[in-house]
Amino acid sequence: MQNNRKDLNRPITYWIGEGAGWLLQHVVTGLAATGITPNMFTFFALGVNSCAAALFAMGRFRAAAAALFLAAFLDMADGQVARRVGRVTAFGAFLDSTLDRYSDLALYMGLVVYYTLIGQVFYMVLAAVAMASSFMVSYSRARAESLIPSCKVGFMERPERLVLLILGGAFNRMAPALWVIAVISTITVIHRVAYTWQELRAGRSLPEASATQAF
């Protein structure tokens, strides 16, 4: 009886999360049964992201947001399917990360093309800055983790950036989304630079990092 009362008192966000998790597990089970490899899902996600980029370039923001939502699902599904079928590999993780970078660049390039075609030079530059700062968020972590054990500080990771692009496209408010991505991504990079400097100064570096600390 007490368990039932506790369930009734849970917030709506809990039930949304539970429902989404239940749905994802069943979808992953179905996808795993198809025999399609996790790496194929990674390539599918790149293809859908490329379609979203083309839609951004044409100014069809809502359609691009829908395509980007599907691509985000495929991005999430490849790892889940890999774990379900026992095919988690180091190369798969590397491939996924590499193609994610291409997907990100394609999306922002689509926005750069769109703003160029309509003559909005300022927003073209803003999209380019958002693209560069987004890339640097990933690069700064990868470079830092060749020197220190972990560098997960900062907020604007890829999922947050994708959510902002989806919301910007769905509500036709891309300019504010790009502002947030550009500013917070830059702050995240600065945070990671400062954190890495502090970790190295405190002597918490990887054994193999001593030869590369001259950067």
N, C-alpha and C positions, 0 to 999 in steps of 0.2 A: 504493500500500500504506500509506504514511504517512497519507494522507487518511482511509482506512478506520479506522486506529487512533485518529486524532483524533476521528472520529465516535463510536466506541465509548466514548471517555472523557468524552463530553459528559454533563452532569447530566440527570436525568429532567425537570427543569423546562424545559430547552432543547427537548426533544422534545415536551413538552406545548404549549409556545409555538408550535413549528413546526407541529404538528398543528392547533392552533386557528387559526393563520394560514391554513393550507391550506384548512381547512373554511370559514372566513369568506370567503376569496376566491371559492370556488366558489358559496357562497350568494349573495354579492353579485352575481356574474355572472348567476345565475338571477333575482334580484330585478330587476336592471337590464333583463333581457330582457322583463319583464312590462309595461314601459312606464309603470309607476306612478312619478309624480314624487317626487323627494326630499322635497318639502314635504308630500306625502301621508303618507310614512312618519313625518314629524315629528308629524302629527296623529294617526296610528295609535298612536304611542308615548304621546301624551297620553291617548288613550282607554284604553289598557291600564293606564297608571299610575292613572287614575281608578278602574278596576276593582280594582286592587290596594288603593287607598285604601278603597274600600267593603268589601273583604274584611278589611282591618285593623280597620275600624269594627265589623265583626261578630265579631271575635276569631278569625277563621280565618287565623292567622298563616302557616301552611305554604302554604296556597293563595295567599295574598298574596305570599309570597316567590317562588313559581313565576311568578306574573303579573309581578312586578317584574323577574325575570330576563329574561322575554320583552321587557318594555318596555326594559330596558337594551340588549338586542340590537338592537331597533328604533332606539333612540337612536344606537347605533354605526353601524347600517346606513345611515341617511339620508346621513351625510357620505360614506361609502364609495361609495354609489350615485351621489351627486352628482359625485364625482370620476371615477367610471367612465364616466358618460354626458356628462361635460363641462358640467355645469350647476351649478357652484359659483358662488354669487352672494352679494353682501353682504347682500341682504335675506333669503336663506335662512339665513345664519348668525345674523342678528338674530332671525328667527322662531324658530329652534331654541332660542336662548338664552332668549327670552321664554317659550316654552311649557315649557321646562325648569323655570322658576321656578314656573309654575302646577302642574306635576307634583309638585315638591317640597312645595309648600304643601298640595296635596291629600293626599299621603301622611301628613304629620304631622297634618293635621286628622283623618284617619281614626283615628290613634292617640289623639288628644285625645278624640274622640267615644267610642272604646272604653273608655278609662279613666274617662271621665265616667259612662258607663252602668253600669259595675261599681262605681262609688263609690270609686275609687282617686284621691283628689284630688292626692296628692303626685305620682303618676306622670302625671296629667293635666298638672300644672304642668311636670314634667320634659319631656314631649313638646312643650309649648308653648315652653319655653326652647330645646330642640333645633331647633325650627322657626325661631325668631327668629335664633339664632346661625348656622344654615345659610344663611338669607337674607342675613345680614350678611357672610358670607364672600364671596358673589358680589358684593354691593353694594360692599363695601370695595375689591375689585379694580377694578370698573368705575369707581368714583369716583376711585380713585388714578390709573388710566390715562387720566383726562381731564387729569391734572396732570403725570404723569411718564411716560416711555416704556413702562415695564413694571412690574408688581407681581405676580409669580407666586410670591412667597415663601409659606411656610406649607405645611401638610400636608393639611388636611381639605378637599379639593376634592370636587366632586360624585361622581365615581366611587368614592372611598373611602367617602363617606356611603352610597351605594347598596349597596355591598358589605356594610357593617355592617347595614343594614336587612334585606338578604336573609339574612344569617347569623342575625340576631336572630329573624327570622320562621321560618326553616327549623329552628332548634334551640330555638324557643320561649324565647329568652333576650333578649327585646326590651329589658327594663330596662337591662341592662349596655350594650347597643348604644346606647341613648339617652344614657346617662351619658357614654360615650366621645365621641359626636357633639357633645353640648353642651359638654363641657370642651375638647376639642381644637379645635372650631370657634371657641370664644371665644379660645383662645390664638392661633389663626391670624389672627383679626381684629386682636388686639392687635399681633401681629407685623407685619401689613400697615400698621397705623397708624404704628408706630415706623419702619418702613422708608420709608414715604412722607415722613415728617417728615425723616428723614436725607437722602433724595434731594433734597428741596426745599431743605434747608439747605445742601447741597453745590452748589446751583445747577443740578442736572440736571432741569430742568423743561421741559415742552413750551412752544413759543413762545406758544401761545394760552392758556396757563394763568395768565398774570400777572393777568388781570382777575378770576380766580375764587379767588385764594389767600387771600381774606379769611375763608374759612370756618374 
